[in-house]
Amino acid sequence: MSLRIKILMVVACVIAFTAVVSTTIAYFHQKEAFLEGIDRTLKGAAYGFNFIVPPSYHDRVTGPGSVSKSEYRDYLRRLSAYSGQAGITYLYSYVEKNGAFFIASTSATAEELKNHEEASYFERYERPPRAMLKTWQSGDVTFADYQDEWGVFRSIFMRGTTPAGRHYIVGADISLDFIKVKLNKMLLIHAAMGLSIFFLALLATYFLVNAILTPIRTLARTTRELSENDFRLPASAEKEIDSLAQGKTGEIALFAEAFGQMNARLVNYIEELKRTTAERQRVESELEIAHDIQMNFLPQGSPDKDIACMVDLYAGLWPAREVGGDLYDYFLTRDGRLLFAIGDVSDKGVPAALFMAVTKAIMKGMADSTSDPGELLLAMNQELIKNNRAMMFVTMFCALLEPKTGQITYASAGHNPPLLIKGKGECSFLKTHKALPLGVFPSPGYVSQQITLEPGEGLLLYTDGVTEARGPGRELFGDNNFFEYVNGVGLAAGAKELVKAVEEKIRHHAAGTPQSDDITMLALKYLGSRVSKLRENKK
């Protein structure tokens, strides 16, 4: 059901109710006034009786022959003429004799006079109404509705007194059938007036509702067209909106004007959205390429056979964005030692990825210039400080492994200490000298330290994205959980298996929570005895 019909139905009900109530009230007010007028007419006729029939006349009404027939008929004629002029049915008087009432004078209707059916002189009134008897006894004027052999009437009764002191009753009647006809006619007139008011008001409401809802329907239709045409209005719809804004006043014009402005802004927004979407797709495509470049820039897959003869090594990087700021690397130096390192740039995204690439390139270029990790970090620091206007920095753990002895020389630039794994249940955090990250201060205080690994022992290097991984309740994975899990797994199954197990544990802890930081790990297990076989094969 449309809004137009709903409004018309509600308004029609209100108008109908109002018309019925107002018509009913008007009818009852007019009916009351009409009945009051009837009573005034009766009262006036009763008082006028004595001007037609003198009170002394009733002193002579004592029996059937006490008044001449001609005198009675003269009063009959005069009372009938007066009754017709006054608009009443009967005007009469009664006298009492021996407890009974007899007609002293009366009027007759035109039909009764024509048919000679008028009441006779001194005719006995067999069943006088109670109101008449009440008036006779009390002398009060009484109005009453009653029925007798002459019909159903609205009457008045008054008690008169002759000069000789004799009482008589004066009565005036109006037929209730006449009153009902008048009241029914009034009812029909008021009903017709109520219906006229109802239909006129309904018609006016229809045109008013139509004038209000037509522009709204136009706006609703153009809104639907807007969504169906990729948020672009046809030219015809735009003209309709413009005509509404210019041809209407008040809220409709304001609404149409606002709709037109919204449409114009929406067109501009869609164009801008297309442009930004294309730009975003281009950026996303470039980021995907950058991600591939960054991943390819890092060592991929299993180490080459020279490194594989020394250690079981595996590393993985999972960036929080398309590209990340974590880095790891491992390669053989000129003197045959294995350099391995892990780092974490201070920022995320493309800037961190660029800084990570620069750091890795500097490390690769300077690795053969020194055999001391602390000196290598110092040299890298001096190079990174140059033109570092963005004040970015990188934490790093760098180490050199002597394959023959298992000796590791290492230095830390403010990075998380690796886990030293000697066996299952024999893990510990490697002691590292506290120092500042690379790229900020000219004198960071890097110190080289040493440990010796036995065959089967190793290290697990990681960035803070591991321990700071968050779960659904924002709880951290934490150093304790990380340590206990690695301590329970160990390196017995191999470096790759350890990294994959830790990565899976972190994913389980996150339970779908978006990754907030890059996650990087490098696991190294010293093989020991296989080194001599490698040397012999090379010879």
C-alpha positions in Angstrom: 0.0 0.0 0.0 1.4 3.3 -1.1 2.1 6.2 1.3 -0.5 8.3 -0.6 -3.3 5.8 0.1 -2.3 5.4 3.7 -2.4 9.2 4.3 -5.7 9.5 2.5 -7.2 6.6 4.6 -6.0 8.2 7.8 -7.3 11.6 6.8 -10.6 10.1 5.6 -11.1 8.5 9.0 -10.3 11.7 10.8 -12.6 13.7 8.6 -15.4 11.2 8.8 -15.2 11.1 12.6 -15.1 14.9 12.7 -18.0 15.2 10.3 -20.1 12.7 12.3 -19.4 14.3 15.6 -20.0 17.8 14.4 -23.2 16.9 12.5 -24.5 15.0 15.5 -23.8 17.9 17.9 -25.4 20.3 15.4 -28.4 18.1 15.0 -29.0 17.7 18.7 -28.5 21.4 19.3 -31.1 22.2 16.6 -33.4 19.5 17.9 -33.3 21.0 21.4 -33.9 24.5 20.0 -36.8 23.1 17.9 -38.4 21.4 20.8 -38.0 24.6 22.9 -39.7 26.5 20.1 -42.5 23.9 20.1 -43.0 24.4 23.9 -43.0 28.2 23.4 -45.6 27.9 20.7 -47.8 25.7 22.9 -47.4 28.2 25.8 -48.2 31.1 23.6 -51.3 29.4 22.2 -52.5 28.5 25.7 -52.1 32.1 26.9 -53.8 33.3 23.7 -56.8 31.1 24.4 -58.4 33.6 26.9 -58.4 36.3 24.3 -60.6 34.2 22.1 -62.8 32.4 24.7 -63.4 34.7 27.7 -63.1 33.0 31.2 -66.7 34.0 32.0 -67.8 31.6 29.2 -66.9 28.6 31.4 -69.3 29.8 34.2 -72.1 29.0 31.8 -70.8 25.5 30.8 -72.8 23.4 33.2 -74.4 20.7 31.1 -75.2 19.6 27.5 -77.6 22.4 26.8 -76.1 25.2 28.9 -74.5 26.9 25.8 -76.1 27.3 22.5 -74.9 25.3 19.6 -74.2 28.4 17.5 -72.0 29.9 20.2 -70.0 26.7 20.6 -69.5 26.5 16.8 -68.5 30.1 16.7 -65.8 29.5 19.3 -64.9 26.2 17.4 -64.4 28.2 14.2 -62.4 31.0 15.9 -60.1 28.5 17.8 -59.5 26.4 14.6 -58.5 29.5 12.7 -56.1 30.6 15.5 -54.7 27.1 15.8 -53.9 27.0 12.1 -52.2 30.3 12.2 -50.2 29.4 15.4 -49.1 26.1 14.0 -50.7 23.9 16.6 -53.0 20.9 16.2 -55.6 21.5 18.9 -56.5 24.3 21.3 -59.3 23.5 23.8 -60.7 23.8 27.3 -62.3 21.4 29.8 -64.5 21.9 32.8 -65.0 19.5 35.7 -68.3 18.1 37.0 -68.8 15.4 39.5 -65.1 14.2 39.1 -65.3 14.0 35.3 -64.0 16.3 32.6 -66.1 17.6 29.7 -65.3 19.7 26.6 -66.1 23.3 27.0 -64.6 24.5 23.8 -62.1 23.1 21.2 -60.6 23.6 17.8 -60.6 21.1 14.9 -58.3 20.3 12.0 -59.3 21.2 8.5 -60.0 17.6 7.7 -62.2 17.2 10.7 -64.2 20.3 9.8 -64.6 19.0 6.3 -65.8 15.6 7.4 -67.8 17.0 10.3 -65.8 14.9 12.7 -65.1 17.7 15.3 -65.6 17.0 19.0 -69.1 17.7 20.4 -69.9 20.2 23.1 -69.8 18.8 26.7 -68.4 15.5 25.4 -66.8 13.6 28.2 -63.0 13.1 28.2 -62.8 9.5 29.1 -59.0 9.1 29.8 -57.5 12.4 30.6 -53.6 12.3 30.7 -51.8 12.5 34.1 -50.2 15.8 33.3 -53.7 17.3 32.9 -54.8 15.9 36.2 -51.6 17.2 37.8 -52.3 20.7 36.5 -55.9 20.5 37.7 -54.8 19.6 41.2 -51.7 21.9 41.6 -52.4 24.7 39.2 -48.9 24.4 37.7 -48.3 24.7 34.0 -47.4 21.2 32.7 -45.8 19.9 29.5 -46.2 16.3 28.4 -46.1 13.8 25.6 -49.2 11.6 25.6 -51.5 9.5 23.4 -55.3 9.3 23.4 -58.1 8.6 21.0 -57.2 11.6 18.9 -53.5 10.8 18.4 -50.0 11.2 19.9 -49.3 14.8 21.0 -46.9 17.2 22.7 -49.2 19.2 25.0 -49.4 22.0 27.5 -52.0 22.2 30.3 -52.9 25.4 32.2 -55.5 25.9 34.9 -57.8 29.0 34.4 -60.3 30.6 36.8 -63.6 32.2 35.9 -64.9 35.5 37.5 -67.1 33.4 39.6 -64.1 31.4 40.9 -64.7 28.2 38.9 -61.6 26.4 37.6 -61.2 25.1 34.1 -58.3 23.5 32.1 -56.8 25.1 28.9 -54.8 22.7 26.7 -52.9 23.0 23.4 -51.6 20.1 21.4 -49.1 19.6 18.6 -49.0 16.3 16.8 -45.8 14.3 17.5 -46.1 12.9 14.0 -45.6 16.4 12.8 -42.6 16.9 15.2 -41.1 13.6 14.0 -41.4 14.6 10.3 -39.7 17.9 11.2 -36.9 16.2 13.1 -36.3 13.6 10.4 -36.1 16.4 7.9 -33.6 18.2 10.1 -31.6 14.9 10.4 -31.5 14.4 6.7 -30.3 18.0 6.2 -27.5 17.6 8.7 -26.5 14.2 7.3 -26.3 15.7 3.8 -24.2 18.6 5.2 -21.9 16.1 7.0 -21.4 14.1 3.8 -20.8 17.2 1.8 -18.2 18.4 4.3 -16.6 14.9 4.3 -16.3 14.7 0.5 -15.1 18.3 0.1 -12.5 17.9 2.8 -11.4 14.6 1.4 -11.1 16.1 -2.1 -9.1 19.0 -0.7 -6.9 16.6 1.2 -6.3 14.5 -1.9 -5.0 17.5 -3.9 -2.9 18.6 -0.9 -1.4 15.2 -0.4 -0.8 14.9 -4.2 0.9 18.2 -4.3 3.2 17.2 -1.4 3.9 13.6 -2.4 4.4 14.0 -6.1 7.7 15.9 -5.7 8.7 13.3 -3.0 7.9 10.4 -5.4 10.0 12.2 -8.0 12.9 12.4 -5.6 12.4 8.8 -4.6 12.4 7.7 -8.2 15.5 9.7 -9.1 17.2 8.1 -6.0 16.4 4.7 -7.3 17.7 5.7 -10.8 20.8 7.0 -9.1 21.6 3.6 -7.6 20.6 1.7 -10.8 22.8 3.8 -13.1 26.1 3.5 -11.2 25.4 6.7 -9.3 25.0 8.8 -12.4 21.6 10.5 -12.9 20.2 10.6 -16.5 19.9 14.1 -18.0 16.1 13.9 -17.8 16.2 13.2 -14.0 18.7 16.1 -13.5 16.2 18.4 -15.2 13.4 17.2 -13.0 15.5 17.9 -9.9 16.4 21.3 -11.1 12.7 22.1 -11.9 11.7 21.0 -8.4 14.4 23.2 -6.8 13.4 26.2 -8.9 9.6 25.7 -9.1 8.9 24.8 -5.5 9.2 26.7 -2.3 9.9 25.6 1.3 11.2 22.2 2.3 10.6 20.5 -1.1 12.8 23.1 -2.9 15.5 22.8 -0.2 15.3 19.0 -0.4 15.6 19.1 -4.2 18.4 21.6 -4.1 20.3 19.5 -1.5 19.7 16.4 -3.7 21.1 18.2 -6.7 24.2 19.2 -4.8 24.6 15.7 -3.5 24.4 14.4 -7.0 27.1 16.8 -8.2 29.3 15.9 -5.3 28.7 12.2 -5.9 29.7 12.5 -9.5 32.9 14.3 -8.4 33.5 11.7 -5.7 33.0 8.8 -8.1 35.6 10.3 -10.5 38.0 10.9 -7.6 37.3 7.4 -6.4 38.1 5.9 -9.8 41.3 7.9 -9.9 42.3 6.9 -6.4 41.3 3.3 -7.0 43.5 3.2 -10.1 46.3 4.8 -8.2 45.8 2.4 -5.3 45.8 -0.6 -7.7 49.0 0.8 -9.2 50.6 1.2 -5.8 49.4 -2.3 -4.7 50.9 -3.7 -7.9 54.1 -1.9 -7.2 54.1 -3.2 -3.6 53.6 -6.7 -4.8 56.6 -6.3 -7.1 58.5 -4.7 -4.2 57.6 -7.7 -2.0 58.8 -10.1 -4.6 62.1 -8.1 -5.0 62.6 -8.0 -1.2 62.0 -11.7 -0.8 64.3 -12.5 -3.6 66.9 -10.1 -2.1 67.1 -12.4 0.9 68.6 -15.9 0.8 65.9 -18.4 -0.3 65.5 -22.1 0.2 68.3 -24.3 1.5 71.8 -22.9 1.8 74.4 -23.9 -0.8 76.4 -27.1 -0.2 79.4 -25.2 1.2 77.3 -23.8 4.0 75.2 -27.0 4.4 78.4 -28.9 5.2 79.0 -26.6 8.1 75.5 -26.0 9.6 71.9 -27.0 9.3 70.5 -23.5 8.7 67.0 -22.2 7.9 65.5 -18.6 8.0 62.1 -17.1 7.3 60.6 -13.6 7.1 56.8 -12.9 7.3 56.2 -9.1 6.8 53.2 -7.4 8.5 52.6 -5.4 5.3 53.4 -6.0 1.7 57.0 -5.2 2.4 58.8 -5.2 5.8 61.7 -3.8 7.6 63.2 -7.0 9.0 66.2 -8.6 7.4 68.4 -11.6 7.6 71.4 -12.9 5.7 74.1 -15.6 5.7 77.0 -16.1 3.4 80.7 -17.3 3.4 83.4 -14.7 3.8 86.7 -14.9 1.9 88.4 -16.7 4.7 85.8 -19.5 4.7 83.9 -18.4 7.8 80.1 -18.2 7.8 78.6 -14.8 8.5 75.0 -14.8 9.6 73.0 -11.8 10.8 69.4 -10.7 11.6 68.1 -7.1 11.9 65.0 -5.0 12.5 64.4 -1.5 11.0 62.6 1.0 13.2 59.8 1.7 10.8 57.4 -0.4 8.7 56.4 -0.6 5.0 58.3 0.8 2.0 60.7 3.2 4.0 61.8 0.4 6.2 62.2 -1.9 3.3 64.5 0.6 1.5 66.5 1.1 4.7 66.7 -2.6 5.1 68.0 -3.1 1.6 70.6 -0.4 2.1 71.7 -2.0 5.4 72.0 -5.4 3.8 74.0 -4.1 0.9 76.4 -2.2 3.2 76.9 -5.3 5.3 77.6 -7.4 2.2 80.1 -4.9 0.9 82.0 -4.5 4.2 82.0 -8.1 5.4 85.3 -9.1 3.8 87.1 -5.9 5.2 87.2 -7.2 8.8 87.1 -10.4 10.7 85.5 -8.8 13.8 81.7 -8.5 14.0 81.9 -5.5 16.3 84.2 -3.6 13.9 81.8 -4.6 11.0 78.8 -3.1 12.9 80.8 0.1 13.7 81.7 0.5 10.0 78.1 0.0 9.0 77.0 2.5 11.6 79.3 5.2 10.3 78.0 4.6 6.7 74.3 4.6 7.7 74.7 7.8 9.7 75.5 9.7 6.5 72.5 11.5 5.1 70.1 9.7 7.5 67.7 12.7 7.6 64.8 10.5 8.4 66.6 9.4 11.6 65.8 5.7 10.9 67.7 3.0 12.7 68.1 -0.7 12.7 68.9 -3.2 15.5 71.1 -6.1 14.4 72.8 -9.2 15.6 75.8 -10.2 13.6 78.0 -13.3 14.0 80.9 -15.2 12.3 81.2 -19.0 12.7 84.6 -20.8 12.4 83.5 -24.1 10.9 86.5 -26.1 12.1 86.2 -25.3 15.8 82.5 -24.2 16.1 83.7 -20.9 17.6 81.3 -18.0 17.1 82.3 -14.4 17.4 79.3 -12.1 17.6 78.2 -8.5 18.4 74.8 -7.0 19.0 73.5 -3.5 18.0 70.7 -3.3 20.4 69.0 -6.5 19.1 67.1 -9.2 21.0 69.5 -11.8 22.4 69.3 -15.1 20.5 68.5 -18.4 22.1 71.4 -20.7 22.7 70.2 -24.3 22.2 72.4 -27.1 23.5 69.7 -29.7 23.6 66.1 -30.3 24.4 65.5 -28.6 27.8 68.9 -26.9 27.7 68.1 -23.5 26.2 69.3 -20.1 27.4 69.3 -16.5 26.2 72.8 -15.7 24.8 74.5 -13.0 26.8 75.0 -9.9 24.7 76.7 -6.6 25.4 74.2 -3.7 25.5 74.7 -1.3 22.7 72.9 1.2 20.5 71.2 0.5 17.1 72.8 1.3 13.8 72.4 4.6 12.1 71.9 7.0 15.0 75.0 7.7 17.2 78.6 7.9 16.1 79.9 6.0 19.2 77.4 3.2 19.8 79.8 1.0 21.8 79.7 -2.3 19.9 81.7 -5.2 21.6 82.5 -8.6 20.1 81.9 -11.7 22.2 82.6 -15.4 21.7 81.1 -18.8 22.3 82.0 -22.3 21.0 79.3 -24.6 19.8 79.5 -28.4 20.1 78.1 -30.5 17.3 74.3 -30.5 17.6 74.2 -27.2 19.4 72.9 -24.0 17.8 71.3 -20.6 17.9 67.8 -19.2 17.2 67.9 -15.6 16.1 64.6 -13.6 16.0 63.1 -10.2 15.8 60.7 -8.6 18.4 57.8 -9.4 16.1 58.0 -13.0 17.5 57.7 -12.1 21.2 55.3 -9.1 20.6 52.8 -11.1 18.5 49.3 -10.4 20.0 46.4 -12.6 20.5 42.6 -11.8 20.3 42.7 -10.1 23.8 45.8 -8.1 22.8 48.0 -10.3 25.0 51.6 -10.7 24.0 53.2 -14.0 23.0 56.0 -12.9 25.3 59.6 -14.0 26.1 58.5 -16.7 28.6 56.2 -18.5 26.2 58.8 -18.2 23.4 61.6 -19.6 25.6 59.5 -22.4 27.1 58.3 -23.5 23.7 61.8 -23.5 22.1 63.2 -25.2 25.2 60.7 -28.0 24.8 61.3 -28.5 21.0 65.0 -28.0 20.6 67.0 -28.6 17.4 66.9 -32.3 17.3 64.5 -32.3 14.4 66.5 -29.7 12.4 66.6 -25.9 11.9 63.7 -25.7 9.4 61.4 -27.8 11.6 62.2 -25.5 14.6 61.4 -22.3 12.7 58.2 -23.8 11.2 57.1 -25.0 14.7 57.6 -21.6 16.3 55.9 -19.8 13.4 52.9 -22.2 13.8 52.8 -21.6 17.5 52.7 -17.8 17.0 49.8 -18.2 14.5 47.9 -20.3 17.0 48.4 -17.6 19.7 47.3 -14.9 17.3 44.1 -16.8 16.4 43.4 -14.6 13.4 44.5 -11.4 15.0 46.1 -9.1 12.3 49.9 -9.2 12.4 51.2 -5.9 13.8 54.9 -6.4 13.2 57.3 -8.3 10.9 58.2 -11.7 12.1 61.7 -13.0 11.2 63.7 -16.1 12.5 67.0 -17.7 11.7 67.9 -21.1 13.2 71.5 -22.5 13.0 72.6 -26.0 14.1 76.4 -26.7 14.1 77.3 -30.0 12.4 80.9 -30.3 13.5 82.3 -33.6 12.2 81.1 -33.0 8.6 83.6 -30.1 8.2 86.7 -32.4 7.9 84.9 -34.4 5.2 84.2 -31.2 3.3 87.9 -30.3 3.4 89.0 -33.7 2.3 86.5 -33.6 -0.6 87.9 -30.2 -1.7 91.4 -31.5 -1.7 
